[in-house]
Amino acid sequence: MPGARRPRADETAPGDLVVEARDLALRFGGVTSLDGVSLRQRRGEILAVIGPNGAGKTSLFNCLTGAYRPQEGSVTFWPRPDGPTELVGRRPHAITRLGVARTFQNIRLFPALSALENVQIGTEVRQRYGPVGAILGLPHARRAERDGVRHALSLLDLVGLSHRTHELAASLPYGEQRRLEIARALGTGPSLLLLDEPAAGTNPAEKRDLAALITRIAGTGVSVLLIEHDMRLVMSVATSVVVLNFGRVIAHGTPGEVQRDPAVIEAYLGVTDAEATAGDVDVTAGPGARPGARPGARPGARPGVGPGVGPGAVVRKDLR
């Protein structure tokens, strides 16, 4: 690829890395979206990328999948069974063929197609027959089509939608549409699956189903890179967490380490390091809550006002 860094022939994936982003910088005119962002992810790992709105999370996904080309930095991907490959400068469809798939914040299913047909569209990425073979019904094309149907059915079973095989995507409940999108992305045969806010708009039961699904996917050896604002979900499934704020990585570690990090608490709640270190703040959900809010308080409620909360009381910030 013109201008793209070629990994050395002797490069391997240390510790079974699947992707490594190095010093990514992305600017739109005078606005810096990513400022020296680096991360590494291993096979089968669930890595969550969190941060306030506008922190650069989706911009990072767009750089990894070829939608944006960063002005600086590199993204090395280790597709199986091939050696290291530079992703910067490649087109999105080429990156998908290499083994990187994603979902989006907004559902992008084909509503007039069945659940099975939606997943089959994903499996078509891996088909090797051309339009002539399909039109003429050549044996290899028919065989590949049968294999694609079997694979799509197995993915519907994986995401818990085998009972919805022939139902239109538009008729499915919202949470099931989310899972159908994941099945379609898995149909492309990825080594790395990027999920952009998969729990957005789902209810608690759907979130539990989603958490179990993400864990099952990682158990198959697929690495999952997750953007999510629901910190309860993140803390329950993530192996490690990267925190972005204003386009920079401000923390990276296990969920427990990140949850206690003063810089993370300040970015989410606006409290000082001293207040965070005092131990009366616990980040367990997404940004945007007001410091001092009661657990479960409605947005805009006055801090410290409610049954059983008196003046001077220490309130645990248990955000939902």
Secondary structure, DSSP 8 states (H G I E B T S, - for coil): -TT-----TT---TTSEEEEEEEEEEEETTEEEEEEEEEEEETT-EEEEE-STTSSHHHHHHHHHTSS--SEEEEEE--SSS--EE-TT--HHHHHHHTEEE--SS----TTSBHHHHHHHHHGGG----HHHHHHT-HHHHHHHHHHHHHHHHHHHHTT-GGGTTSBGGGS-HHHHHHHHHHHHHTT--SEEEEESTTTT--HHHHHHHHHHHHHHHHTT-EEEEE-S-HHHHHHH-SEEEEEETTEEEEEE-HHHHHT-HHHHHHHH---HHHHHTT-----S-S---TT--TT--TT--TT-STT--TT--------
